[in-house]
Amino acid sequence: MARIGAAVVERNVPVPMRDGTLLYADVYRPESDGLYPVLLLRTAYNKEDAQTMNYAHPSWYARQGYIVVVQDVRGRWASEGEFHPNSHEEEDGYDTVQWASALPGALPKVGMYGFSYCGAVQWQAALARPPALTCIAPGMIGSDAYQGKTYRNGAFALASLLSWVLFVAQDTALHRGRSDWAADIPGLYAGIHSLYSKLPLKNLPGPLEELVPFYKEWLEHPEREEYWLPSSLKEQYQKIAVPALQIGGWYDLFIDGTIENYNGVRQHGATQVARENQQLYIEPWFHMPWSRYVGDLDFGPEAANRVDALQLQWFDRWLKGKVPQERETAEVLAASEAYAVHGRSKAIKLHVTTNAHESFEEHKSPVALEAHESHEAPRSNVTSNAHEASKAIKSHVATAHGSSEAPNSPVASKAPIQFFLMGSNSWRQAEEWPLPETRITDYYLHNTHKANSINGDGRLDTIHPTDEYPDVYVYHPSIPVPALGGRSGAVPDLTPMGPKNQIPVELRNDVLVYTSEPLTRELTVIGEIVAVLFVSSSAEDTDIVAKLVDVHPDGRAFNVAEGILRVSYRNGLERRDPIVPGEVMELHLSLGPTAIVFLPGHAIRLDVTSSLFPTFDRNPNRLLNPGEVTEGDFVTATQTLFHDNNYPSRLKLPIIGE
């Protein structure tokens, strides 16, 4: 036994699985004897780390009156077996939950937490329905093994997957006793941006093909078919019997799947308790780390990481039957914020200096931390230049205690949905998603001469087009449009993530740019963004990318939401239909959900192009398996986007409050 803070930890405790494989866990306990419920984190990312990039250390949760079990999943770090993503997590999750519930001093109530892969394993354990599993708190995870994770409308999620398998491979090499292979992998990380361009994608360098054979399998299954179904949640909501606190981010690659999981279990869950006790909590964050600072923007103090306080309230409710009073919530929130900022529970002062003049503003100066010892409750001194809150969302949005204003902290909320409204940088609450009084408004695409690049005259307004010439651009996969920010994962240095200024790509003629007039009043957009585009191509297959952009008065243009469609999948993800060259197609392209107030003086912009690299692989403009493509397969595609009376291309915005 060792001591960490006010917790006692036992390292490398063996947990036997039903097939005899031993998985190893660290078990944290409160100092005081007694009976405690259990929190379980099953991780592919090292149990000693325990996802502390985003969560408080397990000893913090132990100090709140929990036995905390952090386990390496099968084949990872200290645990035995071979790692193949998602293959054993349902049975191993069941066995681990039941084992944890029978620990000495444990009450037979188990809650699970963790994000990304550690969120997926919670859902898989819940599918197995171990009797002791009482609630879960999955973060940043989707609904489908294919759509939104490995592929997006047929396009391979290159950056997130290749960077992830590189990380996985190093520990697998060590598991196999190949320290020489493990030593090669940091060099691959350093050159990952060159690795993204290496073709064919199936030929991974060095020992990677042997270490991560599932990567090649993913490339061999580019359509959504039987291969993907066993590890997909969306067809199995009827098996889920536990309450779930679901945590998402507007710039996370899984955000649409997170919302789908919330709605799916509410509608189809196995029990009334499950159906009536789903919670959805959405920050403006990307996959990680979680902070008010996302990409190039500072979303203000309301976007600070309060997840530990939120989870503690959730687990106290379901595992202890405790409804926290307002004062208790404030105290826990303060302790959680202090821990999140400084990595420990001692008090700190937080000074934030910013020259921002808008609420949705680029951060220019670092956060200065001045730590000091104190026996008082931790405090936070934050200067905010946030724009005054936008007009209250009407009756379909629930507010605390019946008032018309959302509470400062989402932690105390009783509404099932809490989401961050970008632009106003404030919290909103709702009873259902999508918001029932949403009004879908069409913003039509226009030009006078041509919409190519920021130098063109592409326009966006609510007037139906009449006779207009189409816009034409050329896409060649050897010179793809780079992804600046967006929804990839998981490390900002390695993959395109978050809001970034889009001007550098909007200078290109292979990007069509359509911009509204500056707004004279706030425009609140909450829900799924959809582009309806009438397009023809000279190629047998190609990609269409659409991006919603918030244009600031000073000209900076920040991505809000994005979508891609591999056009051969336009009729469904289960099969590919070649393009008839020159034929006009009506494409419905989802850019995913968002929540933003476009402020007065800002403009709404839609960018249209044919690549988003390396977030997604490059389409060679041919009907080929993505793993097989080489540079010799590349052909040029001439793309035509129509916007006239017969082909009214448009952006469909879910508007609230007008």
N, C-alpha and C positions, 0 to 999 in steps of 0.2 A: 504494500500500500504506500502511496505517496500523497502528499498534500499539495493542492494548488489553491491558493487563496483560502476561502472558507469551505472548500470541498475536499473530499478524499477520493483518490482515483486508483483503480486497479487496472493495470495495463495488460493487454494481450490475453484476455479471457477467452478460452475456446468455446465456440457455439456450434454444436453438432447439427448438421443438416440430415435430412431423412436418408440421403444416399451415403452417409458416413463422412462427407467432406466437412472439414473444420474451417469455419469462418471465425476471425478473431475480432474482438471488440474491446474498447476501453469503457469502463463503467465508473461514472462519477456519482458520488453520493453526498448528501448534506452531512455536515459535521455531527448533527444531533441524531441520536437513535430515534426510530419511529417508523411508521408505515407511510410510503410515498408513492404516488403514481409515477409512471415511467414515460420519458421522452426518448424516442428512438430516431437516430440519424443513420441511415445506411448509405455509404458513400463509395464512389469509384475514385475518389480524389485524395485519399490518405486520411484515415481516422484521426491522426494526431493533429491535422490541420482543421478538420471539422467545419469546413466552409466558413472559417472565421474572417474571410475577406468581407462577408456581408452580415454574418450573425455574430452575436456575442459568443465568447468561449463557453463550452459546456459547463465549466465551473460556475459561470454566472447563473445559468439555469438551475444548477444544483443548489445554489444559494437561495433560490426562490422556492425551494421545497420540492424538488424532483430528483429521482434517480435518472441519470442521463446515460444512455447507451449509444456509443458511436462505433459503428462496425464497418470494416472494409468488406465490400461485396465480393462475391466469388471471383477468384483469380486476380484480385487487385491487392497490392501492398502486402499486408501481413497474412491475408487469407489464402487458403489452398484452392486448387481447382484452376480451370481454364476460363478466361474471360471472353465471353461473346455477348455483346450488348443485348440486354433484355431477355436472354434465353432462359435464365433460371430465377429471375427476380420474383415471380409469383410464388413459387414453392419456398424459396429461401426467405422471402418476406414473411410468409405465414409462420415458418418454423422459428424465425428470429423473434417475431412478436410474441409468440407463445412462450418461448424460452425467457424473454425479458420479463414477462408478466409473472413468472414463477421465481424470480430472483429473491433472495432473502431480503426482507424489508419492503418488498414491492406490493403495492396494491394491484389487483389484476385489471388495471386500466392503462392502456398504452396510447400515446399520441405520437405521430411522426411529423418530422419537418425536414426541410432541405429543398434546394432549388436545382434546376436543370436535370441532369440524370438522377439526382437525389430526389427530385420531385416525381419523376417517372416511376421510380421504384415504389413510391407511396401508393400510387394508383394501382400498380400491379399487386401489391400486397392487399389492397382493399378489394380487388377482384377475387382474391382467394378467400376473403371474409374470415380471418382468424377471430375467434370469439373475444379476445382481449383488446382488439383494435377498436378504439373508441372515437377517434377523430384524426384528421390529417391536416397538414398545412403545406401543400405543394406549391413551389414558386417557379415561375418562368419555365413552364413546360406546356407542350401542345397536346393535341387530341389524336394525332395520327402519326404513325411511323413514317409514312410516305409524305403526305401533303404538309408542308410547312416545316418539316424537319430535314428530310433527305432531298426532297424535290419541292419545287413550288410551281404548280401548273406546268409540270414537265421539265422545268429547268433545274439542273443539279446544283445544290447548295454548296458550291465548291469551297469557299473560304471557311465557313464554319466547320465543315466536315474534315477537310484536309488538316486544318490547324488542330482539330480535336484528336484525330488519329495519331498525329505526331506526339501529342501529350501522352496518349494512352500507350503508345509503343514503347516509350522509355521504361516504364515500370514493367511491362511485359518482358522486355529484354532482360531486366534484372531478375525477374521471376524464373527465367530459363537459364540463369547463370551466365548470360552473355553480356558482361560488362563492356566488352569491346563494342558491341552493337549500341548499347546505351550511350556510350561516349560519342558515337557518331551523330546522335539525334540533335544536340544543341546546335550543331552546324547547319542542320536542315532547317531548324527554327530561324536561324539568322538569315537564311536565304529563302525564306518562305515566299516572298513576293515573286522571286524568279520561279520557284517551284509551282506556283499557281499557273504559270504559262507553259509548263512542261507537258508535252503530249507524246503519246496518248495518256489520258488520265489514269488508265488501268495500270500503267507501268510505274509503280512507285520506286523511288531510288533506294539503293542499299538493301538493308534487311527488312524494310517496311512491309513488303508483300507477304513475308512469312509471319511478321508480328501482328499485322492487322488484316487478315484475309477477308474480313467482313466488308472492308472498304470496296474491294473489287466486286463482291457480291452485290452491294448496293448499286454499282454501276451496271451490273448485268440485269437489273430489274427496273428499267426506266418507266414502266407503267404501273399503275396501282392495281396489283393483282394479289393472288393468294399469299405470296411470299410476305407481304406486309401486314396481313390481317391479325396474326396472333399477338403482335405487340402493339396493336392500335386500340385505343380506348373508345373511340367514338361509336363503334358498333356494340359496346358492352356496358353502356351506362346503366342498364337495367340490373346489373350485378352489384352496383355500388350501394352500400348500406350505411355509410358513415358520413357525418358532417365534414365539410372541407372548407378551409380558409384558403382561397386561391389568390396568389399574388402574381401580378403581371406588370409590364412596363410598356408604355406607348411606343418605345423604340426597341422593344425586344422582338426577336424573330418569331417567338411563339405566341404573340399577343392574340391573334385571332383564334388559335386553338385553346388558349386559356379561357377566353370568353365562351367558346363552344362547349368546353367542359362544364363551366358553370351552368349554362342553360340546359345542357344535356342531362346532368344529374338532377337538376330541379324538375325537369319534365318527366324523366324516365327512371329515376333512382329506385332501388329495390324496396326502400322503406319510406314511410312518411317522415321519419326523423331525418333521413338523408335529403329527401326532396325539399323539406322546409327549412333546412339549416345549411345551405350553401352560402358562402360569403365570397365576394369578389372585391379585391383591393388593387387598384391600378395606379402606379406612380408614373412620372414621365421618364423613367429610367430605361437604359439599355440593359443587356444581359448581366453585365457586371463590370466594375463595382457599382454599388448602389449609393447614390449621392445626389445632392442638389445640382451638382455640376455634371452635365451630360453633353458629351461632344464639345461644341464650341459655345454652349449656352449655360447660363446660370438660372435655374428655375426658382431661386429664392429659398428662404428658410422653411417654407411649407413643404418643400420637397426633400427635406433631410430624412435620413434613414431612421425610421421609428419602428422597424419591423420587429425588433425584440420585444418592445412594449406591446405591440399588436398581438404577437404570438402568445405572450405571457397571459394577456387577457383572455385569449381564445382557449388556451389550455386550462387556465384556472376555471373557466366556465364548464368545460366538458369533462375534465379529469378530477376537479375538486368541487364542482357544483357551486362555484363562487361567482357572485355578481359584484364586481368591484365598484366601490363608491367613487364619486368624482375626485375626492382628495387622494385616494389610493392610486387612481389612474394617473393623476398628475405626478405623484412621487415616482411611480414606476417609469413613466415617460421620461422624467428628468434623469433618472439613473441610466436608462437605456440610451438616451442621447449622449450622455457623458461617456459611456462605454464605447459607443459606436465611433465617436470622434477620436478618443484617445486610447482605446484598447484596454481600458480598465475602469473600475468603478469610482475612482477618486475624482473629485471635482476639478473642473477646468474653467478657464475663461476662454470664450471664443470671440475673436474680433474679426469681422469681415469688412474689408474696405473695397468699395466698388464705385465706379463712376457711371454706373448705368443710369440712363434716364428713362428706360422703358422696363416694363415688368418681364418681358421676354427678351433678355438681353445677353449679349456675348460677355463671358467673364474674361477680364483682362488681368486681374491681379490675384495672387495666391492667397489662400486662407492662412493667416498667421495664428498659430496656437501658442498660448502662454499657459503652461501647466503649473499648477500650484497645489500644495497639499491643503486639504480642508476637511473639517468634520461637519460642514453644513451640507445641505442638499445641493447637488450640482446645479449650476446656473448657466444660462446661455445669453450673452449680450450680442444681439444681432441687429444690425442696421439694415433695414429693407427699403428699397426704392420701388417696391411693387406698385403697379398701377392699381387704383382703387377697384374693388371687386366689380365684376361685370354684373349686369342686371340679373336679378334672381331668376333662375330657371323655374318655370311655372309649375302647375300643380302636380305634374308627374314626377317631379324631383322632391324627394322627402328631405326634410331638414330637422335638425335636432330640436327636441322640445317644442315642436310646432312653430318655430320661428322661421322667418324667411331667409335667414342667413345660415350658411353652413358653418359648423364649428371650426375653430382654428386647428384642432387636432382631429384626425380621423380615428384615433384610438378609441375615443369614447362613443363612437357612432353605434346606433342600433339598426341602421338601414342595412339591407343585405349587400348593397353595392356602394362602394366608395371609390371615387375616381378623381384624379388630378386634372383640373382644367387648365391646360397650357394657355399662355397669353395673359389671362387674369392671374395665373399662378396661385390658384386657390382650390379648395376641395369642394366637391359636390357629392350628393348622395342620391340614390335612386332605388326604386323598388323592382325595376325590371330593365332588361336590355334586349333590343334597342328601346330607347325612351319612346313611350307610346304616342306622344304628340309631336314627334319628329315630322318635319315637312321636307320632303325631297325636292330640291330645286335644281333645275337644269341650267348649267352655265355652258353656253355653246362656244365652239371654236370658230374663229374668223381669221381672215387676213385681208389686207389690201393688195399687197404684192406677194409676199412670202413670209413664212414664220421661221425660217432657218436662223437659229442662234438668237442671242440677245440683241443682235443688230437688225433682226427682222421686225415685222410689224404684226405679229400674231396677237390676237385679242381674245378676251374671255368675257362674255356678258350673257345676260338672260334673254337676248333677242334671238329668235329663231332665224337661222341663215336663209338667204335666198340664193341667188346665183353667185357662186364664188369659185375661183380656181382652187384646185387641191394643192397641198404642199407635198413636195418630193424631196427625199433625201436618200443617200446611199450608205449602206452598212457593209463593211468588210470585217470579218472576225480578226484579221491581223492587227487592226487598229481599233480595238473596242473602246467604248466610252467608259472611263473609270468610274467606279462607285465612290462617291464622296459621302462618307457617313452612311446612315440607313439602318436597316434591320438585319444585321448579321450577328455572329457571336463566335468566340466568347470574349476575346481579349482585344481591347481597342488598338493596341499597337500592331496586331496581326491581321485584323479583319475590319471591314468598313462598318462603323457603328456610330449611331447618334446623329444629332443635327450638325450639319456642316454647311458652310457657304457654298452654294452651287454655281456661282459665277464662273469659276474656271472651266466647268464642263459646258455651261450655257454659251460659251464663246464659240463652240464648235457648230459647224453647219449641219452635222449629222444629228443634232438635237433640235427638235421643233419646240418653240417657246411661245406660250399663249398667256397673256397677262391681263388682268382686269385693271380698270381705273382704280386709283387710290380710294379706299373706302372713306366715307364721310361719317360713318358710325360703326360701332362694334358689330361683328357678325360671328355668332356662336355656332360652331360646327361640332356635332357630337354623333358619332356612329360610323358605319362603314362607308368608305369612299369608293365610288365606282366610276370608271371611265367607259363610255360607250363610244367605240371608235370604228369608223368605216375605213377599211384598209385593203389595199391590194399589194401584192409583192411579185417580183419576177422570179422568186426562188420557190423550190418545192417545200421548204420549211424555213422559218425564221422566228425571231423573238420580237415581241413588242413590249416595251417598258413605258410605264406612265408614273409620274411623280408629282405629288402635290407639294407646293412650295409656298412659304410665307415670305413675301417680299417686304423688307423694312424700308422706312422712308429714306434711309441713307443708301439704298441700293443693294445691301446685302440680302441674300436670298437663301433661307434655311429650309431644308427638306422637312416635311411633316409626315408624309406617308408615301409608300411606293408599292408597285406591283409589277409582275412580269408574267407573260403568257408565251409559252412555246406554242406557236400557232397550230401545229399539228395536233395539239390536245384541245382544240377549241370545242370539240363535241363531247369531251369527257376525258377523265384521266386514265381510263381503262384501255384506250386504244389511240393510235395515231392515224390521222387522216391527212394525206398530203395536200398542199395548197394547189389549186388550179391557177397557174401563173396568169396574172392580170384580172382575175375574178375579184369583185368587191365583196369583202366579208364583213359582217357585223360582229365585232368582238366586244364582249363584256368582260372587263378587266377589273378585278377587285384590287384596291390599294390598301385594303385592311382597315381596321377601325382606328379612330383617333378622337380626341376631345381638345379643341382649341378655340380660343377667341381671336379672330383676326381684328386687330385694333384699328382705330381711326388712323388714316395716313398710310396703313399697310395695303398691300395688294395681294390678290390671289393669283397664283401662277400654276399652270400645268405644263410640264416638260414631257415630251414624247420622243423616244429613241428606240434602239434595238439591242442594247447591251447594257449590262450592269455588272461589270467585271472588277474584281474577282468574286463578288458576292455570289454570282452564278456563273456557270461555265459559259463559254462562247458557243453560240449556235453556228455551225459551219454553213448554214443555209442549205443543208441537205438532210435527208431523212435517215440519220445514222444513229447507232447506239452511242451515247455520250462517252463511254469509256474507250471506244475504238477510234475516235476522231484524231486525225493528224493534220498538220499544216497543209499537206497535199490535198486534203479534202475541201479546203476552203473555196467558196465561190462568193461572188459579189451579189448582193441583193439590192435592187432598187425598190424603195418603198414609197407608196403613195397614200396619203391621208386625206380623205374627202371630208368636206364640211360645207354642204349646200342644202338646198331644200329637200332633195331626195335622200341625201346621206348626212343627216344632222349630227355630226360627232359632238359629244358633249361630256361634261363632267357633272356627275350627280352628287350634290352635297346635301347631307342631312342637317338641316338648319333648325335651330331651336330659338323660339322667342320672337319671331317676326310675324 
